[in-house]
Amino acid sequence: MKEEGRLRHLLRGLRPETMEKMIIANPSNCGEFLQTLLRINQAALMARASCTPPSFPLSGMQPWTPTIPGMPSAAAATTQPSPVSHLACDHPHGAAPCAAGQHVRRQDANADNRALRAISESIEALTERIKAIEQQVRRPPVPWPPKTSRGDDGRPRCQYCQRLGHVDRQCHQRYRDEEQQRGRRDRPGERGFDSGNRNCRA
């Protein structure tokens, strides 16, 4: 599988918003794809971790309700958020209202970090699996070892004469060759250790 095919497979597993940013980045290989994905997720984490006022009401606070202009009331004054509340995150004494929101955002950041690590591990595992499949496709088939001990029909093969039907210790050719070698040693006039001993005995 070529690099374009790998990138196409990796791109299919992304969320739509991440896929849009990845298409804009246009990585040329799997390494650039992984680096771009890490940058996109880090940017999303930084954006979520920035101190912005929460869009949902915190515990103990009433939701904001619009009032009719020109008719202020005590209830409206208590329900409307104060303009200074936006600066509570930057002020050291106003950190208490943002504590719950920061805790929630920190949990989201930890969850996103775990998800990012899981995605990175999945991408690495898929890349290794693709490489293994490519090696299996390119590797030539291993031939079967030759059957030296038995023939195709199952009969034993002699290791001495390479004929079928008997084994090495039953080979007649081996016996004949050994008898010929003994006869050569026993001939008169040939010098050898065995013939010399026999002559001494005689």
C-alpha positions in Angstrom: 0.0 0.0 0.0 1.4 3.4 -1.0 1.6 6.4 1.3 -1.5 8.0 -0.3 -3.5 4.9 0.6 -2.3 5.0 4.2 -3.2 8.7 4.6 -6.6 8.0 3.1 -7.2 5.2 5.7 -6.0 7.4 8.5 -8.1 10.3 7.4 -11.4 8.2 7.4 -11.1 7.7 11.2 -11.1 11.4 12.1 -14.0 13.6 13.3 -15.5 16.0 10.7 -14.0 19.1 12.3 -10.6 17.5 12.7 -10.8 16.1 9.1 -11.5 19.6 7.8 -8.3 21.0 9.5 -6.3 18.0 8.4 -7.3 18.5 4.7 -6.3 22.1 5.0 -2.9 21.1 6.4 -2.5 18.5 3.6 0.2 16.2 5.1 2.4 14.3 2.7 3.2 11.3 4.8 2.1 9.5 8.0 4.7 11.3 10.2 3.4 14.7 9.1 -0.2 13.4 9.6 0.6 12.5 13.2 2.4 15.8 14.0 -0.5 17.8 12.5 -3.0 15.8 14.5 -1.1 16.5 17.7 -1.0 20.2 16.9 -4.7 20.3 16.2 -5.5 18.5 19.5 -3.1 20.7 21.5 -4.7 23.8 20.0 -8.2 22.6 20.9 -7.0 21.8 24.5 -5.4 25.3 24.8 -8.6 26.9 23.6 -10.7 25.0 26.1 -8.3 25.6 28.9 -8.3 29.4 28.3 -10.2 31.3 31.1 -13.5 32.1 29.4 -16.8 32.6 31.3 -18.8 29.3 31.3 -21.8 29.2 29.0 -23.8 27.1 31.6 -24.9 28.5 35.1 -22.7 27.4 37.9 -24.1 25.7 41.1 -25.8 28.3 43.4 -26.3 30.9 40.6 -29.7 31.6 38.9 -29.9 31.8 35.2 -30.0 35.3 33.7 -33.5 36.5 32.7 -34.1 39.5 30.5 -36.1 42.4 32.0 -38.2 45.1 30.5 -36.1 48.2 29.8 -36.9 51.2 32.1 -38.4 49.0 34.9 -35.5 47.9 37.1 -36.3 45.6 40.0 -34.4 44.0 42.9 -34.9 40.5 41.4 -33.5 41.7 38.0 -30.5 43.3 39.8 -29.7 40.0 41.6 -30.2 37.8 38.5 -28.2 39.9 36.0 -24.5 39.1 36.0 -22.1 41.8 37.1 -19.7 43.3 34.5 -16.9 42.6 37.0 -17.6 38.9 37.0 -15.8 38.6 33.6 -12.6 39.7 35.4 -13.0 37.2 38.2 -10.6 34.7 36.6 -7.8 37.3 36.4 -8.3 38.8 39.9 -6.7 36.8 42.7 -9.7 37.4 45.1 -12.3 36.5 42.4 -10.9 33.0 41.7 -13.6 31.3 43.7 -16.5 31.7 41.2 -14.3 30.2 38.4 -13.0 27.3 40.5 -15.8 24.9 39.5 -15.4 25.9 35.8 -11.7 25.4 35.9 -12.1 22.0 37.5 -14.5 20.9 34.8 -12.2 22.3 32.1 -9.2 20.5 33.7 -11.2 17.2 33.7 -12.0 17.8 30.0 -8.4 18.5 29.3 -7.3 15.3 31.0 -9.9 13.3 29.1 -8.8 14.9 25.8 -5.1 14.0 26.6 -6.1 10.4 27.2 -8.1 10.4 24.0 -5.1 11.9 22.1 -2.7 9.3 23.5 -5.2 6.5 22.5 -5.4 8.0 19.0 -1.6 8.2 18.7 -1.3 4.6 19.8 -4.0 3.5 17.4 -2.3 5.3 14.5 1.1 3.7 15.4 -0.5 0.2 15.6 -2.3 0.7 12.3 1.0 1.8 10.7 2.8 -1.2 12.0 0.1 -3.5 10.8 0.1 -1.9 7.3 3.9 -2.4 7.2 3.6 -6.1 8.2 0.9 -6.7 5.6 3.1 -5.1 2.9 6.1 -7.3 3.9 3.9 -10.4 3.8 2.7 -9.4 0.3 6.2 -8.6 -1.0 7.9 -11.7 0.6 8.1 -14.7 -1.8 6.5 -17.9 -0.6 8.9 -20.2 1.3 9.4 -23.4 -0.7 8.8 -26.7 1.1 12.0 -28.5 2.1 12.8 -31.5 0.0 11.6 -34.8 1.3 14.9 -36.6 1.7 13.9 -39.3 4.3 10.8 -40.5 2.4 9.5 -40.4 -1.1 6.3 -38.9 -2.4 4.5 -42.3 -1.9 5.7 -42.6 1.7 8.4 -45.2 1.1 11.7 -44.7 3.0 14.7 -43.3 1.1 18.2 -44.7 1.6 20.7 -42.0 2.6 23.5 -44.1 1.0 22.3 -44.8 -2.5 19.3 -42.4 -2.5 16.9 -45.2 -3.6 13.5 -45.8 -2.3 12.2 -48.9 -0.5 14.9 -49.4 2.2 17.0 -47.5 4.8 20.7 -47.0 5.2 21.4 -50.0 7.4 19.6 -52.3 4.9 21.3 -51.0 1.8 22.8 -53.8 -0.4 25.0 -51.3 -2.3 26.6 -50.3 1.0 27.3 -53.9 1.9 28.9 -54.5 -1.6 31.0 -51.4 -1.3 32.2 -52.4 2.2 33.1 -56.0 1.0 35.0 -54.5 -1.9 37.0 -52.3 0.5 37.8 -55.3 2.7 38.9 -57.3 -0.3 41.3 -54.6 -1.4 42.8 -54.5 2.1 43.2 -58.3 2.2 45.0 -58.7 -1.1 48.6 -59.9 -0.8 51.3 -57.4 -1.6 49.3 -54.4 -0.4 50.8 -52.6 2.5 48.5 -51.7 5.3 48.1 -51.9 9.0 45.7 -54.8 8.9 47.6 -56.9 6.3 50.8 -56.4 8.3 49.2 -57.7 11.4 47.8 -60.8 9.6 51.3 -61.5 8.1 52.8 -61.4 11.6 50.2 -63.8 12.9 50.9 -66.2 10.0 
